[in-house]
Amino acid sequence: MIGSVKKLNEANIPIVLAAKPLRGDFVAYVGAEDFEIGTREARYLFKKLGGKGKIVVIESTAGAPTNRECVRGHKRAFAEFRSIEVRRQLPATRCHA
């Protein structure tokens, strides 16, 4: 889609982007900021744990853009809460492991 967006931008055709962020110029973006969501949900959990503890991270679909950004947000929060120990991190499809 990036190539199509580039062509539309070059033709000065306004675009409203929905669902997933892409590179390009858009009139508006309607969707979730998964990086921020991941950071905020991890911070909330870590604060509820008193800033320390051992956790297991079960991700969404491995390799999905939404999951990548959410996990990147979690990592930002891990850096802020050094007393949180990640014991294991795996995609939901491998939860049984």
ZAROMI-943023 format. One line per 5 residues: number of its first residue (from 1); for each residue y, x, z of N, C-alpha, C. Coordinates in Angstrom, 3 decimals. Each point is the difference from the previous one (the first is absolute). Example, Ala and Ser with C-alpha at 12.3 -4.5 7.8 and 13.67 -1.06 7.14 Angstrom:
2
1) -5.690/13.190/7.800/1.190/-0.890/0.000/1.200/0.900/0.000; 1.050/-0.350/-0.720/1.190/0.820/0.060/1.090/-0.770/0.730
! end
This chain:
97
1) -1.203/0.807/0.000/1.203/-0.807/0.000/1.262/0.847/0.000; -0.118/1.238/0.417/1.187/0.846/0.080/0.644/0.168/-1.372; -0.815/0.169/-1.038/0.525/0.128/-1.353/0.729/-1.257/-0.449; -0.555/-1.154/0.320/0.637/-1.278/-0.346/1.317/-0.170/0.737; 0.011/0.351/1.271/1.231/-0.098/0.795/1.072/0.914/-0.585
6) -0.403/1.202/-0.387/0.951/0.939/-0.584/0.627/-0.581/-1.279; -0.827/-0.597/-0.845/0.508/-0.596/-1.240/0.968/-1.150/0.293; -0.332/-0.826/0.967/0.884/-1.105/0.375/1.311/0.528/0.566; -0.078/1.056/0.824/1.216/0.620/0.539/0.870/0.552/-1.121; -0.624/0.675/-0.951/0.744/0.575/-1.126/0.686/-1.088/-0.838
11) -0.622/-1.185/-0.063/0.567/-1.119/-0.764/0.980/-0.814/0.842; 0.271/0.468/1.237/0.898/-0.707/0.928/-0.432/-1.434/0.276; -1.308/-0.197/0.083/-0.548/-1.319/0.333/-0.252/-0.023/1.497; 0.629/-0.939/0.735/-0.191/-0.052/1.460/-1.450/-0.353/0.357; -0.473/0.619/1.055/-1.373/-0.222/0.454/0.024/-0.357/1.480
16) -0.785/-0.995/0.374/-0.256/-0.303/1.404/-1.441/0.404/0.248; -0.196/0.893/0.931/-1.326/0.518/0.308/-0.580/-0.759/1.185; -1.233/-0.440/-0.139/-0.676/-0.702/1.100/-1.313/0.705/0.313; -0.339/0.053/1.263/-1.273/0.487/0.528/-0.031/1.494/0.262; -0.104/0.842/-1.018/-0.173/1.431/0.230/1.195/0.790/-0.511
21) 0.499/0.947/0.788/1.124/0.810/-0.460/-0.407/0.904/-1.165; 0.909/0.176/-0.935/-0.189/0.896/-1.135/1.265/0.816/-0.194; -0.113/1.077/-0.764/1.185/0.768/-0.363/0.763/-0.744/-1.081; 1.301/0.024/0.060/0.830/-0.640/-0.998/1.177/-0.689/0.659; 0.827/-0.641/-0.813/1.160/-0.736/0.504/-0.309/-1.486/-0.034
26) 0.246/-0.688/1.126/-0.328/-1.409/0.128/1.184/-0.757/0.582; 0.157/-1.237/-0.421/1.039/-0.868/0.551/-0.330/-0.295/1.452; -1.286/-0.214/0.261/-0.452/-0.305/1.361/-1.469/0.388/0.143; -0.400/0.244/1.224/-1.404/0.259/0.321/-0.414/-1.012/1.050; -1.069/-0.731/-0.271/-0.523/-0.981/0.943/-1.403/0.468/0.377
31) -0.164/0.438/1.212/-1.300/0.488/0.421/0.109/0.702/1.334; -1.075/0.605/0.399/-0.066/0.670/1.297/0.234/1.493/-0.146; 0.646/0.581/0.983/0.171/1.448/0.083/-1.129/0.521/0.888; -1.144/0.287/-0.621/-1.208/0.330/0.743/0.129/1.242/0.875; 0.811/0.964/-0.426/0.219/1.192/0.819/0.648/-0.387/1.325
36) 1.046/-0.814/-0.072/0.686/-0.444/1.220/-0.897/-0.888/0.850; -0.765/-0.863/-0.643/-0.926/-0.865/0.744/-1.012/0.850/0.753; -0.568/1.002/-0.670/-0.975/0.884/0.649/0.602/0.747/1.173; 1.226/0.483/-0.167/0.669/0.719/1.082/0.252/-0.921/1.181; 0.539/-1.174/-0.269/0.341/-0.933/1.085/-1.228/-0.510/0.737
41) -1.079/-0.319/-0.739/-1.179/-0.516/0.689/-0.636/1.079/0.864; -0.008/1.249/-0.477/-0.566/1.086/0.801/0.861/0.270/1.231; 1.311/0.046/-0.177/0.884/0.208/1.154/-0.198/-1.083/1.048; -0.101/-1.250/-0.429/-0.194/-1.117/0.922/-1.292/0.198/0.800; -1.074/0.288/-0.705/-1.279/0.214/0.668/0.071/1.169/0.974
46) 0.588/1.110/-0.449/0.054/1.189/0.842/0.839/-0.242/1.252; 1.066/-0.754/-0.135/0.811/-0.347/1.171/-0.796/-0.875/0.959; -0.766/-0.952/-0.532/-0.831/-0.867/0.850/-1.082/0.805/0.715; -0.413/1.119/-0.608/-0.990/0.879/0.628/0.642/0.983/0.975; 1.286/-0.129/0.214/0.701/0.904/0.906/0.202/1.384/-0.591
51) -0.091/0.107/-1.327/0.244/1.276/-0.665/-1.160/0.974/0.044; -1.165/-0.457/0.484/-1.165/0.895/0.032/-1.272/-0.811/-0.167; -1.027/0.665/-0.485/-1.280/-0.672/-0.160/-0.755/0.524/-1.202; -1.202/-0.516/-0.155/-0.870/0.379/-1.115/-0.189/-1.236/-0.867; 0.192/0.163/-1.314/-0.108/-1.145/-0.895/-0.882/0.317/-1.204
56) -0.483/-1.057/-0.642/-0.693/0.077/-1.280/0.864/-0.773/-0.981; 0.285/0.592/-1.150/0.808/-0.640/-1.023/-0.946/-0.537/-1.073; 0.038/-1.303/-0.221/-0.760/-0.611/-1.079/1.008/-0.429/-1.050; -0.037/0.681/-1.129/0.960/-0.233/-1.075/-0.390/-1.220/-0.824; 0.888/-0.354/-0.896/-0.266/-1.041/-0.987/-0.817/0.637/-1.125
61) 0.112/-0.497/-1.208/-0.746/0.518/-1.137/0.420/1.434/-0.303; -0.964/0.914/0.026/0.286/1.416/-0.251/0.633/0.178/-1.370; 1.081/0.774/-0.058/0.660/0.302/-1.253/0.993/-1.033/-0.490; 0.020/-1.184/0.612/0.944/-1.038/-0.425/1.415/0.427/0.385; 0.993/-0.258/-0.870/1.373/0.407/0.314/0.497/-0.537/1.341
66) -0.325/-1.247/0.299/0.415/-0.590/1.276/-0.587/0.785/1.165; -1.265/0.332/-0.091/-0.666/0.756/1.054/0.598/1.393/0.129; 0.219/0.661/-1.117/0.567/1.364/0.035/1.322/0.022/0.757; 0.879/-0.934/-0.311/1.309/-0.038/0.638/-0.103/-0.356/1.482; -0.883/-0.925/0.322/-0.192/-0.397/1.400/-0.517/1.195/0.817
71) -0.984/0.704/-0.537/-0.556/1.176/0.692/1.063/1.082/0.135; 0.829/0.171/-1.017/1.095/0.967/0.073/0.955/-0.374/1.140; 0.241/-1.296/0.170/0.823/-0.471/1.112/-0.649/0.266/1.345; -1.314/-0.204/0.071/-0.721/0.302/1.244/0.161/1.473/0.363; -0.110/0.861/-1.008/0.104/1.442/0.256/1.368/0.375/0.545
76) 1.035/-0.694/-0.449/1.343/0.243/0.548/-0.011/-0.314/1.496; -0.617/-1.117/0.374/-0.064/-0.386/1.412/-0.887/0.951/0.799; -1.099/0.492/-0.595/-0.850/0.970/0.703/0.810/1.229/0.387; 0.892/0.425/-0.888/0.828/1.180/0.267/0.953/-0.240/1.168; 0.366/-1.248/0.233/0.917/-0.340/1.093/-0.723/-0.180/1.332
81) -1.284/-0.303/-0.056/-0.789/-0.264/1.211/-1.150/1.000/0.048; 0.296/1.192/0.444/-0.984/1.099/0.001/-1.178/-0.229/0.939; 0.133/-0.913/0.960/-1.096/-0.247/0.945/-0.966/-1.076/-0.500; 0.210/-0.484/-1.221/-0.948/-0.926/-0.615/-0.988/0.834/-0.798; -1.274/-0.138/0.319/-1.038/0.762/-0.691/-0.748/-0.918/-0.961
86) -0.002/0.372/-1.272/-0.740/-0.763/-1.006/-1.423/0.546/-0.011; -0.927/-0.802/0.495/-1.397/0.431/0.083/-0.704/-0.064/-1.344; 0.399/-1.005/-0.791/-0.621/-0.174/-1.313/0.916/-0.844/-0.863; -0.023/0.250/-1.304/0.791/-0.779/-0.944/-0.867/-0.242/-1.227; -0.184/-1.269/-0.351/-0.844/-0.323/-1.131/0.434/-1.303/-0.646
91) -0.341/-0.182/-1.285/0.356/-1.260/-0.674/-0.850/-1.149/0.518; 0.543/-1.200/-0.076/-0.694/-1.191/0.518/-1.364/-0.178/-0.650; -0.143/0.429/-1.239/-1.277/-0.157/-0.685/-1.097/0.846/0.629; 0.379/0.932/0.882/-0.983/0.842/0.668/-0.021/-0.257/1.501; 0.477/-1.154/0.436/0.083/-0.302/1.430/-1.353/0.112/0.695
96) -1.043/-0.287/-0.707/-1.325/0.028/0.607/-0.491/1.408/0.300; 0.686/1.017/-0.556/-0.434/1.391/0.175/0.158/0.468/1.434
! end
